[in-house]
């Protein structure tokens, strides 16, 4: 797609030729493919004002009509699925097949789910002598990351719009073209002017202005825990609601008796997916001491197969950050069994699929989110030791448990301090709530639980 030299505000593209330019770089070859304007606090203010002006009308729109607009949006996005995949491949570097199936496919499922929910959700209910109203929270400031650019937008915009909120989106500066494509789709789907607004820009400028704007009622942010803390502090000072989906260091626990080969194979694939740039990736594999050596060998062999299959990391900064973690793992005594910090290609922001063995639970690579194709394999003595290691980080976003019997895996999963656990390779469910415990965030996305984040409650007594 051709980049817009402007912001989508109040139902129209407003040219911003005098703004500083943000270069969009293809991380596979390091070439600049487009530029977009760097939004200012004034741009954010204009977008928020447009959203505030549109809010009363959209909030009063019957849910069935809001559902119809969301269904139209789903149809537009479906018609442009190939273009979405091409755009994500260009600005994120995702391999074409993965871009089509996940980056373009998943948002369609999420958009469809909220079209259905908007039509069926009980926005009013009776309890005793009261009528309880679930009303839109107001103007939403959505700040989204680059790792799943369209999915992260749809996971915020679709429930907010279904709830009757209006929205200002500040997407990640690395992947603004996908956000512009979404704005085009919103326009084509016939949403009223000002219901959705887009401001491209840098996080410390446009993102901060959006989070701090007094006209924003709720800030929904996905990104690092460090930035989430700052947004939470800003919102707290204004007594403003937040939804924060932050970091993760998820454990993949393989209990004795489980299908070891399958658990390792799926576990490695999970970490390497999207070049490791997934907050819920199972980056710690926990294996019983009696099966440890076999698991390490299987993991190393599986990782080697991804050497020519995964894409680059999003930018040079992220590539260097991940390589730094690999170097630190070696320095702290972990044993490299696959990959390493050396550049696998002359051009592009690539990092080799990497597996560490002999990782102690307290090592940096076992505690901090790396956000790259790096797996740590840890040894445990018994089930209690495995649980202690699994719960032994500040994060609690996702995880997995493998066991011979499903009931055994479920019993272990119930004791994990994490928001989502896959049992014996259970499939991702876009209707299930997604979010974390501890420093992995506040609130939930997806499904009915994601919708409630954008609602406030009023009771009328008769």
C-alpha positions, 0 to 999 in steps of 0.5 A, spaced: 500 500 500 502 507 499 503 510 505 499 516 507 502 523 508 497 525 514 493 523 520 486 519 519 482 524 524 474 526 524 473 521 518 478 524 513 485 524 512 489 530 514 495 532 510 501 533 515 507 535 510 510 539 515 511 534 520 518 530 521 518 523 517 518 516 520 522 512 516 519 505 515 524 500 514 524 493 511 527 489 516 529 483 511 534 488 507 534 494 511 531 498 505 526 504 507 520 502 504 516 508 506 515 514 510 509 517 515 509 523 519 511 523 526 505 526 530 505 531 535 501 533 541 497 538 537 495 532 532 493 528 538 489 533 541 485 534 534 484 526 534 481 526 541 477 532 540 474 528 534 473 522 538 469 526 544 465 529 539 463 523 536 462 519 542 455 521 544 452 519 537 456 512 537 454 511 544 447 511 543 447 507 537 443 501 538 448 495 539 445 491 532 447 497 528 454 497 531 455 490 530 453 491 523 459 496 522 463 491 525 461 486 520 462 490 514 469 492 517 470 484 517 468 484 510 473 489 508 479 486 512 477 479 509 477 482 502 484 485 503 487 479 506 492 479 501 494 486 502 494 485 509 499 480 509 504 483 504 504 489 508 506 486 514 511 482 511 514 488 508 514 492 515 515 487 520 519 482 516 514 476 517 515 470 512 509 470 507 505 464 509 505 466 517 503 473 515 497 470 511 495 465 516 496 469 522 498 476 521 492 477 517 488 471 519 487 472 526 484 479 526 479 477 521 477 471 527 477 477 532 473 482 528 468 477 527 467 475 534 466 482 536 461 483 530 457 477 534 458 479 541 455 486 539 449 483 537 448 478 543 451 481 549 447 483 555 448 491 555 442 491 560 440 486 565 435 485 571 438 483 578 433 484 584 429 491 584 435 494 579 436 494 572 444 494 571 446 498 565 453 496 561 455 503 558 461 505 554 467 507 558 468 513 553 474 515 549 479 510 548 487 511 547 489 505 544 497 504 544 499 498 540 506 494 539 509 492 532 510 484 533 502 483 531 501 489 528 493 488 525 491 483 531 493 488 536 489 493 533 483 489 532 484 486 539 483 493 542 479 497 536 473 491 535 471 491 543 472 498 544 467 500 538 462 494 540 462 497 546 460 504 544 466 507 545 470 512 540 478 511 539 484 514 538 490 509 535 497 510 536 500 504 533 508 502 533 512 507 529 515 500 526 509 498 523 505 504 521 503 502 514 498 496 517 495 501 522 493 506 516 491 500 512 486 499 518 484 506 518 482 505 510 478 499 512 474 503 517 473 508 513 470 503 507 466 500 512 462 506 514 463 508 521 461 515 523 466 520 522 470 521 529 469 514 531 476 512 529 482 516 529 489 514 527 495 518 529 502 516 527 508 518 531 513 516 536 511 513 543 515 519 547 511 524 544 505 522 541 504 516 545 505 520 551 500 525 549 495 520 548 496 517 555 496 524 558 490 527 555 485 529 559 479 527 554 481 520 554 477 516 559 481 509 558 488 507 556 489 501 553 496 499 552 500 493 549 508 493 550 513 493 555 512 492 562 517 498 563 512 503 559 506 500 562 508 502 569 509 509 566 502 509 563 499 506 569 502 511 574 500 517 569 493 514 569 493 513 576 494 520 577 488 522 573 484 516 576 483 514 569 482 507 567 487 502 564 488 496 560 495 493 560 498 487 556 505 487 558 511 482 558 512 475 559 517 469 561 512 463 560 514 456 562 513 450 558 512 444 563 514 437 561 512 432 566 514 425 566 510 420 562 508 426 557 510 425 550 517 428 550 518 428 543 511 432 541 512 437 547 519 439 545 517 440 538 511 444 539 515 448 544 521 450 540 516 452 534 512 456 539 518 460 541 521 461 534 514 463 531 514 470 529 522 470 530 520 469 537 517 476 538 511 474 542 509 476 549 506 469 550 512 465 548 514 459 552 521 461 552 523 457 558 522 449 557 522 445 564 524 438 563 525 432 569 532 431 570 531 424 568 529 426 561 533 432 560 539 430 556 534 427 551 530 434 551 536 438 550 538 434 544 531 434 541 530 442 542 537 443 539 535 439 533 528 442 532 531 449 533 536 448 527 531 447 522 528 454 523 535 457 521 532 458 514 525 459 516 524 465 521 524 472 519 528 478 521 527 481 528 523 488 527 529 493 527 537 493 529 535 495 536 531 489 537 536 485 534 542 488 538 538 487 544 537 479 543 544 478 541 546 482 548 542 477 552 545 471 548 552 473 550 550 474 557 547 467 557 554 465 555 557 469 560 553 467 566 554 459 564 549 457 560 551 452 555 549 454 547 547 448 544 544 451 538 545 458 535 549 464 538 550 471 537 553 471 531 550 474 525 547 469 520 546 473 514 550 479 511 543 484 511 537 484 515 536 484 522 536 476 523 538 472 529 540 465 529 534 460 533 538 459 539 537 454 545 541 454 551 542 448 556 544 448 563 540 454 565 539 456 572 532 459 574 536 465 577 540 467 570 538 473 566 536 469 560 531 465 565 528 471 568 528 477 563 523 477 557 528 477 551 523 477 545 527 473 540 528 466 538 531 464 544 529 458 548 532 456 555 531 449 557 531 448 565 532 442 569 527 440 575 527 435 580 520 433 582 513 436 581 514 441 586 521 444 584 517 445 577 512 449 580 517 453 584 521 454 577 515 456 573 512 461 578 519 464 579 519 470 575 515 477 575 511 475 569 505 471 569 502 471 562 502 464 559 504 457 559 504 450 557 503 443 561 504 436 558 503 430 561 501 423 560 494 424 563 490 430 561 487 431 569 495 431 571 496 437 567 490 440 569 492 439 576 498 442 575 496 448 571 491 450 576 497 452 581 501 456 575 501 463 577 499 465 569 493 468 565 493 462 560 495 455 560 495 450 554 494 443 556 498 438 551 498 442 546 491 446 546 489 450 540 489 458 541 482 460 542 480 467 540 474 467 544 478 466 551 480 471 555 488 473 554 492 477 559 496 476 565 498 475 572 503 479 576 507 484 572 504 481 565 499 486 566 492 489 568 485 486 565 484 482 559 483 482 551 479 477 547 472 475 547 466 477 552 472 479 557 475 483 552 469 487 551 467 488 559 474 492 559 471 498 555 464 498 559 462 501 565 456 499 570 450 503 572 445 501 576 437 503 576 433 502 582 426 501 582 
